[in-house]
Amino acid sequence: MKAITDEIVNRFKLNLYEEEKSDNTISKYMRDIRFFREWLGVRELEKSSVLEYKKELCMKYAPASINSILSSLNALFAFMDWHDLKVKTLKIQRQIFYCNDRELTKAEYERLLTAAKSKSNERLYYLMQTICSSGIRVSELRHITIEAVKGRQATICCKGKMRVVILPKELCKMLLEYAKRNSIASGAIFITKTGKPIDRSSIWKMMKSLCENADVSKEKVFPHNLRHLFARTFYSLQKDIVRLADILGHSSVNTTRIYTIETGETHRRQIQKLGLLRL
């Protein structure tokens, strides 16, 4: 009888490290597998139980989240040669426009900056501008070092790929002045009181704390939305999705398309301008 033992999980985790998966990806796989094991309990591990789990996921999560969880389980099953347990992911029609209630606008971003400044949170003030003006991932902030800022570019290693991110001249000047005021002479600029790079959850909490003062919905405020704002702004000016994919570090242009989806309101205005109705 098949069973997901601690030994199997540890072997799978080691395999993910050997495949050079990122720490965040490995943590996500482990979390998905742990939740499935807890749900499975004393049930027998067979295709029907995996399908039942999939059905329950469909009642709780969005399709993209469900597919992400199923991909983690399927990866484990493939590793163990349990191909009979693998289940199909959901088919999702490509979204043609973005919901207004999820998109962070430039005006809202500026209000968040004002709120950070009013709260005297200088670190968050510059941190948000760094992500939004460069398009880096929040996990890549540790690569924004004194040395990188002095060279006005950061070399980022992520997901087995290396890319160079150009840092705006004005941003570099601001960050060097910030570092000098806070006695940061080398290494990562955005650090905790103990000198360690600030983590994702802390950034998330700090940004959420600005929502009320900035009059911005909490649904819109999270670090990755700053990266989305950078992508949409870049694309609106340059219309070069291939170049944008390189800047963002995407292997596929299809991933970049998600970042450049326009809002429903923009889509509505474009449809109205077609001039295909006769009154």
GUDO-527946 format. One record per residue (C-alpha): residue in three letters; x, y, z. Coordinates in nm, 3 decimals, m for minus. Layout:
BEGIN
@rest->ALA	east->X	north->Y	up->Z
...
This chain:
BEGIN
@rest->MET	east->0.000	north->0.000	up->0.000
@rest->LYS	east->0.134	north->0.344	up->m0.096
@rest->ALA	east->0.200	north->0.595	up->0.183
@rest->ILE	east->0.370	north->0.934	up->0.201
@rest->THR	east->0.619	north->0.875	up->0.480
@rest->ASP	east->0.861	north->1.123	up->0.637
@rest->GLU	east->1.143	north->0.941	up->0.461
@rest->ILE	east->0.977	north->0.990	up->0.121
@rest->VAL	east->0.914	north->1.358	up->0.189
@rest->ASN	east->1.279	north->1.411	up->0.291
@rest->ARG	east->1.405	north->1.230	up->m0.019
@rest->PHE	east->1.178	north->1.440	up->m0.237
@rest->LYS	east->1.296	north->1.758	up->m0.066
@rest->LEU	east->1.659	north->1.660	up->m0.126
@rest->ASN	east->1.578	north->1.595	up->m0.491
@rest->LEU	east->1.430	north->1.944	up->m0.524
@rest->TYR	east->1.752	north->2.091	up->m0.383
@rest->GLU	east->1.954	north->1.887	up->m0.630
@rest->GLU	east->1.736	north->2.022	up->m0.910
@rest->GLU	east->1.832	north->2.371	up->m0.780
@rest->LYS	east->1.477	north->2.476	up->m0.703
@rest->SER	east->1.455	north->2.801	up->m0.508
@rest->ASP	east->1.402	north->2.794	up->m0.131
@rest->ASN	east->1.057	north->2.950	up->m0.175
@rest->THR	east->0.957	north->2.684	up->m0.428
@rest->ILE	east->1.075	north->2.402	up->m0.204
@rest->SER	east->0.890	north->2.548	up->0.095
@rest->LYS	east->0.576	north->2.574	up->m0.114
@rest->TYR	east->0.601	north->2.208	up->m0.228
@rest->MET	east->0.657	north->2.094	up->0.130
@rest->ARG	east->0.360	north->2.297	up->0.255
@rest->ASP	east->0.126	north->2.155	up->m0.012
@rest->ILE	east->0.235	north->1.800	up->0.064
@rest->ARG	east->0.198	north->1.852	up->0.439
@rest->PHE	east->m0.159	north->1.979	up->0.402
@rest->PHE	east->m0.245	north->1.685	up->0.179
@rest->ARG	east->m0.101	north->1.436	up->0.430
@rest->GLU	east->m0.300	north->1.598	up->0.711
@rest->TRP	east->m0.617	north->1.583	up->0.502
@rest->LEU	east->m0.551	north->1.223	up->0.399
@rest->GLY	east->m0.516	north->1.105	up->0.757
@rest->VAL	east->m0.601	north->0.733	up->0.774
@rest->ARG	east->m0.745	north->0.722	up->0.421
@rest->GLU	east->m0.573	north->0.494	up->0.174
@rest->LEU	east->m0.352	north->0.675	up->m0.076
@rest->GLU	east->m0.506	north->0.596	up->m0.414
@rest->LYS	east->m0.630	north->0.782	up->m0.719
@rest->SER	east->m0.983	north->0.817	up->m0.582
@rest->SER	east->m0.856	north->0.991	up->m0.266
@rest->VAL	east->m0.647	north->1.234	up->m0.469
@rest->LEU	east->m0.952	north->1.311	up->m0.684
@rest->GLU	east->m1.159	north->1.367	up->m0.371
@rest->TYR	east->m0.895	north->1.610	up->m0.242
@rest->LYS	east->m0.903	north->1.791	up->m0.577
@rest->LYS	east->m1.282	north->1.822	up->m0.548
@rest->GLU	east->m1.252	north->1.978	up->m0.202
@rest->LEU	east->m0.988	north->2.221	up->m0.326
@rest->CYS	east->m1.229	north->2.334	up->m0.596
@rest->MET	east->m1.474	north->2.443	up->m0.329
@rest->LYS	east->m1.216	north->2.650	up->m0.142
@rest->TYR	east->m0.963	north->2.804	up->m0.379
@rest->ALA	east->m0.925	north->2.985	up->m0.709
@rest->PRO	east->m0.835	north->2.770	up->m1.014
@rest->ALA	east->m0.476	north->2.897	up->m1.033
@rest->SER	east->m0.418	north->2.810	up->m0.666
@rest->ILE	east->m0.571	north->2.465	up->m0.715
@rest->ASN	east->m0.343	north->2.393	up->m1.012
@rest->SER	east->m0.042	north->2.506	up->m0.810
@rest->ILE	east->m0.127	north->2.262	up->m0.530
@rest->LEU	east->m0.194	north->1.976	up->m0.771
@rest->SER	east->0.137	north->2.043	up->m0.946
@rest->SER	east->0.317	north->1.995	up->m0.613
@rest->LEU	east->0.143	north->1.663	up->m0.553
@rest->ASN	east->0.199	north->1.545	up->m0.911
@rest->ALA	east->0.570	north->1.628	up->m0.879
@rest->LEU	east->0.592	north->1.404	up->m0.572
@rest->PHE	east->0.400	north->1.124	up->m0.745
@rest->ALA	east->0.628	north->1.146	up->m1.050
@rest->PHE	east->0.936	north->1.133	up->m0.823
@rest->MET	east->0.803	north->0.812	up->m0.666
@rest->ASP	east->0.694	north->0.666	up->m1.003
@rest->TRP	east->0.336	north->0.668	up->m0.875
@rest->HIS	east->0.210	north->0.786	up->m1.212
@rest->ASP	east->m0.128	north->0.623	up->m1.154
@rest->LEU	east->m0.194	north->0.878	up->m0.877
@rest->LYS	east->m0.135	north->1.188	up->m1.089
@rest->VAL	east->m0.443	north->1.402	up->m1.161
@rest->LYS	east->m0.514	north->1.657	up->m1.430
@rest->THR	east->m0.498	north->2.026	up->m1.350
@rest->LEU	east->m0.790	north->2.255	up->m1.428
@rest->LYS	east->m0.816	north->2.418	up->m1.769
@rest->ILE	east->m0.824	north->2.795	up->m1.726
@rest->GLN	east->m0.926	north->3.031	up->m2.002
@rest->ARG	east->m0.672	north->3.308	up->m2.042
@rest->GLN	east->m0.787	north->3.626	up->m1.870
@rest->ILE	east->m0.815	north->3.916	up->m2.115
@rest->PHE	east->m0.844	north->4.195	up->m1.860
@rest->TYR	east->m0.758	north->4.254	up->m1.497
@rest->CYS	east->m1.011	north->4.326	up->m1.225
@rest->ASN	east->m1.005	north->4.687	up->m1.104
@rest->ASP	east->m1.030	north->4.578	up->m0.742
@rest->ARG	east->m0.694	north->4.399	up->m0.762
@rest->GLU	east->m0.487	north->4.646	up->m0.965
@rest->LEU	east->m0.271	north->4.898	up->m0.782
@rest->THR	east->m0.280	north->5.229	up->m0.971
@rest->LYS	east->0.004	north->5.479	up->m0.988
@rest->ALA	east->m0.202	north->5.728	up->m0.784
@rest->GLU	east->m0.258	north->5.466	up->m0.512
@rest->TYR	east->0.112	north->5.378	up->m0.514
@rest->GLU	east->0.198	north->5.745	up->m0.461
@rest->ARG	east->m0.047	north->5.763	up->m0.171
@rest->LEU	east->0.124	north->5.462	up->m0.013
@rest->LEU	east->0.457	north->5.643	up->m0.041
@rest->THR	east->0.308	north->5.951	up->0.122
@rest->ALA	east->0.168	north->5.736	up->0.403
@rest->ALA	east->0.505	north->5.567	up->0.460
@rest->LYS	east->0.672	north->5.907	up->0.479
@rest->SER	east->0.410	north->6.043	up->0.719
@rest->LYS	east->0.470	north->5.742	up->0.945
@rest->SER	east->0.845	north->5.815	up->0.933
@rest->ASN	east->0.903	north->5.468	up->0.789
@rest->GLU	east->1.197	north->5.568	up->0.573
@rest->ARG	east->1.304	north->5.210	up->0.506
@rest->LEU	east->0.964	north->5.112	up->0.366
@rest->TYR	east->0.946	north->5.438	up->0.170
@rest->TYR	east->1.265	north->5.356	up->m0.023
@rest->LEU	east->1.198	north->4.983	up->m0.035
@rest->MET	east->0.867	north->5.027	up->m0.221
@rest->GLN	east->1.031	north->5.266	up->m0.466
@rest->THR	east->1.313	north->5.019	up->m0.527
@rest->ILE	east->1.075	north->4.737	up->m0.623
@rest->CYS	east->0.846	north->4.961	up->m0.826
@rest->SER	east->1.120	north->5.139	up->m1.022
@rest->SER	east->1.323	north->4.827	up->m1.105
@rest->GLY	east->1.061	north->4.551	up->m1.130
@rest->ILE	east->1.250	north->4.309	up->m0.906
@rest->ARG	east->1.082	north->4.040	up->m0.697
@rest->VAL	east->1.055	north->4.102	up->m0.325
@rest->SER	east->1.278	north->3.796	up->m0.272
@rest->GLU	east->1.547	north->3.968	up->m0.481
@rest->LEU	east->1.579	north->4.272	up->m0.254
@rest->ARG	east->1.880	north->4.112	up->m0.084
@rest->HIS	east->2.071	north->4.175	up->m0.410
@rest->ILE	east->2.021	north->4.550	up->m0.372
@rest->THR	east->2.349	north->4.610	up->m0.196
@rest->ILE	east->2.573	north->4.912	up->m0.145
@rest->GLU	east->2.806	north->4.768	up->m0.407
@rest->ALA	east->2.521	north->4.721	up->m0.658
@rest->VAL	east->2.388	north->5.073	up->m0.602
@rest->LYS	east->2.733	north->5.226	up->m0.651
@rest->GLY	east->2.757	north->5.037	up->m0.982
@rest->ARG	east->2.395	north->5.135	up->m1.066
@rest->GLN	east->2.307	north->4.775	up->m1.148
@rest->ALA	east->2.235	north->4.456	up->m0.956
@rest->THR	east->2.327	north->4.104	up->m1.061
@rest->ILE	east->2.041	north->3.878	up->m0.957
@rest->CYS	east->2.050	north->3.500	up->m0.933
@rest->CYS	east->1.703	north->3.348	up->m0.912
@rest->LYS	east->1.549	north->3.017	up->m1.017
@rest->GLY	east->1.876	north->2.900	up->m1.169
@rest->LYS	east->1.906	north->3.210	up->m1.389
@rest->MET	east->2.124	north->3.516	up->m1.370
@rest->ARG	east->2.027	north->3.860	up->m1.498
@rest->VAL	east->2.143	north->4.218	up->m1.460
@rest->VAL	east->1.890	north->4.474	up->m1.337
@rest->ILE	east->1.959	north->4.838	up->m1.417
@rest->LEU	east->1.890	north->5.071	up->m1.125
@rest->PRO	east->1.771	north->5.427	up->m1.201
@rest->LYS	east->2.028	north->5.699	up->m1.127
@rest->GLU	east->1.787	north->5.888	up->m0.899
@rest->LEU	east->1.711	north->5.571	up->m0.702
@rest->CYS	east->2.081	north->5.500	up->m0.649
@rest->LYS	east->2.136	north->5.851	up->m0.517
@rest->MET	east->1.845	north->5.817	up->m0.272
@rest->LEU	east->1.959	north->5.475	up->m0.151
@rest->LEU	east->2.318	north->5.584	up->m0.092
@rest->GLU	east->2.198	north->5.881	up->0.113
@rest->TYR	east->1.963	north->5.651	up->0.309
@rest->ALA	east->2.245	north->5.402	up->0.370
@rest->LYS	east->2.476	north->5.678	up->0.492
@rest->ARG	east->2.214	north->5.807	up->0.737
@rest->ASN	east->2.170	north->5.455	up->0.873
@rest->SER	east->2.542	north->5.364	up->0.886
@rest->ILE	east->2.512	north->5.090	up->0.623
@rest->ALA	east->2.857	north->5.069	up->0.463
@rest->SER	east->2.832	north->4.743	up->0.267
@rest->GLY	east->2.603	north->4.453	up->0.182
@rest->ALA	east->2.225	north->4.456	up->0.164
@rest->ILE	east->2.059	north->4.794	up->0.211
@rest->PHE	east->1.719	north->4.680	up->0.339
@rest->ILE	east->1.803	north->4.508	up->0.663
@rest->THR	east->1.660	north->4.451	up->1.011
@rest->LYS	east->1.804	north->4.587	up->1.336
@rest->THR	east->2.017	north->4.272	up->1.359
@rest->GLY	east->2.165	north->4.333	up->1.014
@rest->LYS	east->1.979	north->4.053	up->0.832
@rest->PRO	east->1.794	north->4.117	up->0.502
@rest->ILE	east->1.431	north->4.202	up->0.577
@rest->ASP	east->1.195	north->3.912	up->0.498
@rest->ARG	east->0.885	north->3.899	up->0.280
@rest->SER	east->0.631	north->3.868	up->0.564
@rest->SER	east->0.766	north->4.177	up->0.740
@rest->ILE	east->0.741	north->4.380	up->0.419
@rest->TRP	east->0.387	north->4.251	up->0.363
@rest->LYS	east->0.280	north->4.355	up->0.715
@rest->MET	east->0.439	north->4.698	up->0.688
@rest->MET	east->0.268	north->4.767	up->0.356
@rest->LYS	east->m0.069	north->4.657	up->0.493
@rest->SER	east->m0.027	north->4.902	up->0.781
@rest->LEU	east->m0.029	north->5.190	up->0.530
@rest->CYS	east->m0.367	north->5.108	up->0.376
@rest->GLU	east->m0.589	north->5.312	up->0.605
@rest->ASN	east->m0.376	north->5.626	up->0.592
@rest->ALA	east->m0.332	north->5.592	up->0.214
@rest->ASP	east->m0.701	north->5.514	up->0.152
@rest->VAL	east->m0.608	north->5.208	up->m0.054
@rest->SER	east->m0.786	north->4.872	up->m0.036
@rest->LYS	east->m0.587	north->4.603	up->0.147
@rest->GLU	east->m0.670	north->4.367	up->m0.141
@rest->LYS	east->m0.439	north->4.573	up->m0.362
@rest->VAL	east->m0.148	north->4.619	up->m0.124
@rest->PHE	east->0.123	north->4.353	up->m0.132
@rest->PRO	east->0.485	north->4.365	up->m0.256
@rest->HIS	east->0.428	north->4.175	up->m0.582
@rest->ASN	east->0.173	north->4.433	up->m0.699
@rest->LEU	east->0.456	north->4.688	up->m0.713
@rest->ARG	east->0.628	north->4.460	up->m0.966
@rest->HIS	east->0.303	north->4.443	up->m1.163
@rest->LEU	east->0.279	north->4.824	up->m1.165
@rest->PHE	east->0.634	north->4.847	up->m1.301
@rest->ALA	east->0.549	north->4.595	up->m1.575
@rest->ARG	east->0.227	north->4.769	up->m1.683
@rest->THR	east->0.394	north->5.111	up->m1.683
@rest->PHE	east->0.692	north->4.986	up->m1.885
@rest->TYR	east->0.471	north->4.811	up->m2.137
@rest->SER	east->0.238	north->5.110	up->m2.178
@rest->LEU	east->0.539	north->5.321	up->m2.281
@rest->GLN	east->0.756	north->5.072	up->m2.471
@rest->LYS	east->0.511	north->4.810	up->m2.606
@rest->ASP	east->0.800	north->4.560	up->m2.603
@rest->ILE	east->0.687	north->4.245	up->m2.424
@rest->VAL	east->1.001	north->4.047	up->m2.513
@rest->ARG	east->1.227	north->4.309	up->m2.358
@rest->LEU	east->0.997	north->4.328	up->m2.055
@rest->ALA	east->1.019	north->3.949	up->m2.011
@rest->ASP	east->1.400	north->3.979	up->m2.000
@rest->ILE	east->1.384	north->4.260	up->m1.742
@rest->LEU	east->1.144	north->4.066	up->m1.518
@rest->GLY	east->1.343	north->3.744	up->m1.549
@rest->HIS	east->1.066	north->3.542	up->m1.713
@rest->SER	east->1.150	north->3.234	up->m1.918
@rest->SER	east->0.824	north->3.259	up->m2.110
@rest->VAL	east->0.655	north->3.562	up->m2.264
@rest->ASN	east->0.325	north->3.397	up->m2.167
@rest->THR	east->0.408	north->3.468	up->m1.803
@rest->THR	east->0.483	north->3.831	up->m1.888
@rest->ARG	east->0.144	north->3.868	up->m2.057
@rest->ILE	east->m0.021	north->3.817	up->m1.718
@rest->TYR	east->0.162	north->4.127	up->m1.595
@rest->THR	east->0.047	north->4.343	up->m1.886
@rest->ILE	east->m0.324	north->4.263	up->m1.877
@rest->GLU	east->m0.527	north->4.583	up->m1.886
@rest->THR	east->m0.812	north->4.667	up->m1.653
@rest->GLY	east->m1.174	north->4.598	up->m1.740
@rest->GLU	east->m1.234	north->4.975	up->m1.757
@rest->THR	east->m0.952	north->5.020	up->m2.011
@rest->HIS	east->m1.089	north->4.730	up->m2.213
@rest->ARG	east->m1.437	north->4.885	up->m2.203
@rest->ARG	east->m1.309	north->5.219	up->m2.336
@rest->GLN	east->m1.125	north->5.045	up->m2.619
@rest->ILE	east->m1.440	north->4.858	up->m2.723
@rest->GLN	east->m1.642	north->5.178	up->m2.718
@rest->LYS	east->m1.389	north->5.349	up->m2.948
@rest->LEU	east->m1.430	north->5.090	up->m3.225
@rest->GLY	east->m1.713	north->5.290	up->m3.380
@rest->LEU	east->m1.907	north->4.985	up->m3.493
@rest->LEU	east->m2.247	north->5.101	up->m3.363
@rest->ARG	east->m2.488	north->5.321	up->m3.556
@rest->LEU	east->m2.736	north->5.522	up->m3.351
